[in-house]
Amino acid sequence: MNYGISDLSIIPVRSEPAEKSEMVTQILFGEHFEVIEDVENWSKVRLAYDNYEGWVDTKMISVINEEFYNLLATQLPAVANDTFNLVFQEKDYSNKLIVPGSSFPFCDREEKSFKIGEKKYFYQGKVTGNGDETNVRDSIIEAALKYFNAPYLWGGRTPYGIDCSGLTQIVYKLNGISLPRDASQQVLVGEPLTFVEEAMPGDLAFFDNAEGKITHVGIIWDRHKIIHASGKVRIDNVDHQGIFNVDTKRYTHKLRVIKRII
């Protein structure tokens, strides 16, 4: 087995080949990957979307061949947009509840169908694709607000639990823009801004710790508002110092840089 795809709503990806190991990210439905190592009942994978690596339970993998894996790279998939969406396999009446950001490869929007290998699926709800939105900045904010109050979960990428860089990555994916997985990787993308006052809705703000390491990221809404995942997905104030928590009335994150991606 060299290649796989998620035929499940969510596959947890762990730092080590063990159930008790920390979850570092999640593979959403329709996202594909390369299997680079096998250890007993575990497989180390490299995600095609962001090149992130980690361990998954081998029995959760749906195997695809190299031809289909390479074919997936030839076009961007449609992306599930609704907060909740249902897909069902042709001639199979078992529904699957999937989350925003799930991928529908080779999607026929008129028929509302897509294919994973030899399996044909149908979906409900809305999907987005590259270049669908005319005002991407407004669309990014709209997508981010769908996650409002979602609980914080280390490694999470869904409304059931999400971390700070998972939020920015998925919100951008919903708008046809690829971002790396972690905040420390995302900060390497885009053009830096000199002042907070220059920021526009959809720009990303990055924050560091005492050692100067990037540990947090959020989405600028207005000049002095930020949407970010800290305890939950929330809206706080932001200025040249950092994030000012509107509930505790104190600064929680120190601003390092604001980057313009779009």
For each residue, the residues with C-beta under 8 A, 3 or more apart:
1: 4 35 38 43 58 61 63
2: 34 35 66
3: 32 33 34 35 63 64 65 66 68 69
4: 1 32 33 35 43 45 61 62 63 64
5: 30 31 32 33 61 62 64 72 116 117
6: 10 11 27 28 29 30 31 32 60 62
7: 29 62 116 119
8: 11 29 60 96
9: 28 29 96 97 98 99 102
10: 6 26 27 28 29 99 158
11: 6 8 26 27 56 57 60 61
12: 23 26 56 155
13: 23 24 25 26 27 45 47 52 54 55 56 155
14: 17 18 19 21 22 23 24 54 55 56
15: 21 22 24 54 55
16: 21 55
17: 14 21 39 40 41 42 44 55
18: 14 21 42 55
19: 14 57
20:
21: 14 15 16 17 18 55
22: 14 15 154 155
23: 12 13 14 26 153 154 155 156
24: 13 14 15 52 54 155
25: 13 47 52 54 155 157 166 181
26: 10 11 12 13 23 155 156 157 158 166
27: 6 10 11 13 31 33 45 47 56
28: 6 9 10 31 98 99 101 102 103 157 158
29: 6 7 8 9 10 80 87 96 98 99 102 103
30: 5 6 77 102 103 104 105 114 116
31: 5 6 27 28 47 48 49 102 103
32: 3 4 5 6 47 48 64 69 72 103 105
33: 3 4 5 27 45 46 47 48
34: 2 3 45 46 48 69
35: 1 2 3 4 38 43 44 45 61
36: 44 45 46 53
37: 43 44
38: 1 35 42 43 44 58
39: 17 42 43 44 55
40: 17
41: 17 57 58 59
42: 17 18 38 39 55 56 57 58
43: 1 4 35 37 38 39 55 56 57 58 61
44: 17 35 36 37 38 39 53 54 55
45: 4 13 27 33 34 35 36 53 54 55 56 61
46: 33 34 36 51 52 53
47: 13 25 27 31 32 33 50 51 52 53
48: 31 32 33 34 51 69 72 73
49: 31 52 173 178
50: 47 169 178 179 180 181
51: 46 47 48 180
52: 13 24 25 46 47 49 180 181
53: 36 44 45 46 47
54: 13 14 15 24 25 44 45
55: 13 14 15 16 17 18 21 39 42 43 44 45
56: 11 12 13 14 27 42 43 45 60 61
57: 11 19 41 42 43 60
58: 1 38 41 42 43 61
59: 41
60: 6 8 11 56 57
61: 1 4 5 11 35 43 45 56 58
62: 4 5 6 7 116 117
63: 1 3 4
64: 3 4 5 32 68 69 116 117
65: 3 68 69 117
66: 2 3 69 70
67: 70 71
68: 3 64 65 71 72 117
69: 3 32 34 48 64 65 66 72 73
70: 66 67 73 74
71: 67 68 74
72: 5 32 48 68 69 75 77 105
73: 48 69 70
74: 70 71
75: 72 105 106
76: 129 130 176
77: 30 72 103 104 105 106 107 114 129
78: 103 104 107 109 114 127 128 129
79: 100 101 102 103 104 127 128 129 173 174 176
80: 29 85 98 99 100 101 102 103 104 123 125 127
81: 85 100 125 126 127 128 143 174
82: 85 100 125 126
83: 99 100 146 159
84: 97 98 99 125
85: 80 81 82 97 98 99 100 102 123 124 125
86: 95 96 97 98 123 124 125
87: 29 95 96 98 104 121 122 123 124
88: 92 93 94 95 96 121 122
89: 92 94 119 120 121
90: 113 119 120 121 122
91:
92: 88 89
93: 88
94: 88 89
95: 86 87 88
96: 8 9 29 86 87 88
97: 9 84 85 86
98: 9 28 29 80 84 85 86 87 102
99: 9 10 28 29 80 83 84 85 102 157 158 159 160
100: 79 80 81 82 83 85 143 146 158 159 170 174
101: 28 79 80 157 158 170 173 174
102: 9 28 29 30 31 79 80 85 98 99
103: 28 29 30 31 32 77 78 79 80
104: 30 77 78 79 80 87 107 114 121 123 127
105: 30 32 72 75 77 114 115 116
106: 75 77 114 115
107: 77 78 104 113 114 127 129
108: 111 112 113 114
109: 78 112 127
110:
111: 108 122
112: 108 109 122 123 124
113: 90 107 108 120 121 122 123
114: 30 77 78 104 105 106 107 108 120 121 123
115: 105 106 118 119 120 121
116: 5 7 30 62 64 105 119 121
117: 5 62 64 65 68
118: 115
119: 7 89 90 115 116
120: 89 90 113 114 115
121: 87 88 89 90 104 113 114 115 116
122: 87 88 90 111 112 113
123: 80 85 86 87 104 112 113 114 127
124: 85 86 87 112
125: 80 81 82 84 85 86
126: 81 82
127: 78 79 80 81 104 107 109 123
128: 78 79 81 132 133 174 175 176
129: 76 77 78 79 107 132 176
130: 76 176
131: 176
132: 128 129 176
133: 128 136 138 139 175 176
134:
135: 138 139
136: 133 139 140 175 177 202 262
137: 140 141 200 201 202 262
138: 133 135 141 142 201
139: 133 135 136 142 143 174 175
140: 136 137 143 144 171 172 175 201 202 219 262
141: 137 138 144 145 201 202 219 221 227
142: 138 139 145 146
143: 81 100 139 140 146 147 171 174 175
144: 140 141 147 148 167 171 219 221 227 233
145: 141 142 148 227
146: 83 100 142 143 159
147: 143 144 150 159 162 167 171 229 233
148: 144 145 227 233 234 235
149: 232 233 234
150: 147 158 159 160 161 162 229 232 233
151: 160 161 162 231 232
152: 156 161 162 163 164 229 230 231 232 233
153: 23 156 160 161 162 163
154: 22 23 163
155: 12 13 22 23 24 25 26 163 166
156: 23 26 152 153 160 161 162 163 166
157: 25 26 28 99 101 162 163 166 169 170
158: 10 26 28 99 100 101 150 161 162
159: 83 99 100 146 147 150 162
160: 99 150 151 153 156
161: 150 151 152 153 156 158
162: 147 150 151 152 153 156 157 158 159 166 167 170 229 233
163: 152 153 154 155 156 157 166 167 229
164: 152 167 168 183 216 217 218 228 229 230
165: 168 169 181 182 183 186 217
166: 25 26 155 156 157 162 163 169 170 181 229
167: 144 147 162 163 164 170 171 218 219 227 228 229 233
168: 164 165 171 172 179 183 186 204 217 218 219
169: 50 157 165 166 172 173 179 180 181 186
170: 100 101 157 162 166 167 173 174
171: 140 143 144 147 167 168 174 175 219
172: 140 168 169 175 177 178 179 261
173: 49 79 101 169 170 176 177 178 179
174: 79 81 100 101 128 139 143 170 171
175: 128 133 136 139 140 143 171 172
176: 76 79 128 129 130 131 132 133 173
177: 136 172 173 261 262
178: 49 50 172 173
179: 50 168 169 172 173 186 189 261
180: 50 51 52 169 185 186 188 189
181: 25 50 52 165 166 169 185
182: 165 185 186
183: 164 165 168 186 187 206 214 215 216 217
184: 187 213 214 215
185: 180 181 182 188 189
186: 165 168 169 179 180 182 183 189 204 206 217 259
187: 183 184 206 214 217 256 257 259
188: 180 185
189: 179 180 185 186 259 261
190: 204 259 260 261
191: 259 260
192: 257 258 259 260
193: 196 198 199 203 257 258 259 260
194: 198
195: 198 240
196: 193 199 223 224 238 239 240 255 258
197: 223
198: 193 194 195 258
199: 193 196 203 205 220 223 258
200: 137 203 220 260
201: 137 138 140 141 220 221 222
202: 136 137 140 141 219 220 261 262
203: 193 199 200 219 220 258 259 260 261
204: 168 186 190 217 218 219 220 258 259 261
205: 199 217 218 219 220 226 238 255 257 258 259
206: 183 186 187 214 216 217 255 256 257 258 259
207: 214 215 216 217 218 242 243 253 254 255 256
208: 211 212 213 214 215 254 256
209: 212 213 215 254
210:
211: 208
212: 208 209 256
213: 184 208 209
214: 183 184 187 206 207 208 217 256
215: 183 184 207 208 209
216: 164 183 206 207 228 230 243 253
217: 164 165 168 183 186 187 204 205 206 207 214 228
218: 164 167 168 204 205 207 226 227 228 229 238 243
219: 140 141 144 167 168 171 202 203 204 205 226 227 228
220: 199 200 201 202 203 204 205 223 225 226 238 258
221: 141 144 201 225 226 227 235
222: 201 225
223: 196 197 199 220
224: 196 237 238 239
225: 220 221 222 235 236 237 238
226: 205 218 219 220 221 235 236 237 238 243
227: 141 144 145 148 167 218 219 221 233 234 235
228: 164 167 216 217 218 219 233 234 236 243
229: 147 150 152 162 163 164 166 167 218 232 233 234
230: 152 164 216 234 236 243 245 252 253
231: 151 152 234
232: 149 150 151 152 229
233: 144 147 148 149 150 152 162 167 227 228 229
234: 148 149 227 228 229 230 231
235: 148 221 225 226 227 246
236: 225 226 228 230 243 244 245 246 252
237: 224 225 226 243 244 246
238: 196 205 218 220 224 225 226 242 243 244 255
239: 196 224 242 244 255
240: 195 196 255
241: 244 251 254 255
242: 207 238 239 251 252 253 254 255
243: 207 216 218 226 228 230 236 237 238 251 252 253 255
244: 236 237 238 239 241 249 250 251 252
245: 230 236 248 249 250 251 252
246: 235 236 237 249
247:
248: 245 252
249: 244 245 246
250: 244 245
251: 241 242 243 244 245 254
252: 230 236 242 243 244 245 248
253: 207 216 230 242 243
254: 207 208 209 241 242 251
255: 196 205 206 207 238 239 240 241 242 243 258
256: 187 206 207 208 212 214
257: 187 192 193 205 206
258: 192 193 196 198 199 203 204 205 206 220 255
259: 186 187 189 190 191 192 193 203 204 205 206
260: 190 191 192 193 200 203
261: 172 177 179 189 190 202 203 204
262: 136 137 140 177 202
